[in-house]
Amino acid sequence: MAQLLARVYGSYRLHPLAAITRLSVLWTLFVAGVMVALHVSTSYIIAQIWSAPPCLTAAGKGYFYVGNIVGDLLGGTAKA
């Protein structure tokens, strides 16, 4: 396999660099990055909205962070 890669890409060490140049790989990286960014920003914003003193305690705010993560994991496994 290494010889085939060396023939195609010049060196098997450059194989990841050659893979990144493919449009499908770039699109997948972009979409994954956007999804992670949206998850983090949503978790942070929801927790900040409900963190006003009469609404939640510190533990309650933590449950909002964990709730988003659990929802993402359940949605991801149900989708797969």
C-alpha positions in Angstrom: 0.0 0.0 0.0 2.8 2.4 0.8 4.3 1.8 -2.6 1.0 2.7 -4.3 0.7 5.8 -2.2 4.3 6.8 -3.0 3.6 6.4 -6.7 0.4 8.4 -6.5 1.3 11.1 -4.0 5.1 11.0 -4.1 5.5 10.0 -0.4 3.1 8.2 1.9 3.9 10.9 4.6 2.1 13.5 2.4 -1.1 11.4 2.2 -3.1 13.4 4.8 -2.2 16.6 3.0 -3.5 15.2 -0.3 -6.7 14.0 1.4 -7.4 17.5 2.7 -7.4 18.9 -0.8 -10.4 16.9 -1.7 -13.7 18.9 -1.8 -15.6 16.3 0.2 -13.1 16.2 3.0 -13.0 20.0 3.2 -16.8 20.1 3.3 -17.0 17.5 6.0 -14.4 19.4 8.1 -16.4 22.7 7.6 -19.7 21.1 8.6 -18.3 19.4 11.6 -16.6 22.6 12.8 -19.9 24.6 12.3 -21.8 22.0 14.3 -19.3 22.0 17.2 -19.3 25.9 17.2 -23.1 25.9 17.3 -23.3 23.4 20.1 -20.8 25.3 22.2 -22.4 28.7 21.6 -25.9 27.3 22.3 -24.8 25.7 25.5 -23.2 28.9 26.7 -26.0 31.2 25.7 -28.8 29.1 27.2 -26.8 28.8 30.5 -26.2 32.5 30.6 -29.9 33.3 29.9 -31.0 31.2 32.9 -28.2 32.1 35.2 -29.8 35.3 36.6 -30.0 35.1 40.4 -33.7 34.4 40.8 -33.7 31.6 38.2 -30.9 29.0 38.8 -28.3 28.0 41.3 -24.8 27.0 40.2 -25.8 23.4 40.0 -28.8 24.3 37.9 -26.7 26.2 35.4 -24.4 23.1 35.2 -27.4 21.0 34.4 -28.1 23.2 31.3 -24.6 22.5 30.0 -24.9 18.8 30.6 -28.4 18.7 29.1 -27.1 20.0 25.8 -24.3 17.4 25.7 -26.6 14.6 26.5 -29.2 15.7 23.9 -26.5 15.9 21.3 -25.2 12.4 22.1 -28.7 10.9 22.0 -29.6 12.7 18.8 -26.3 11.6 17.2 -26.8 8.0 18.1 -30.4 8.0 17.0 -29.4 9.6 13.7 -26.7 7.0 13.1 
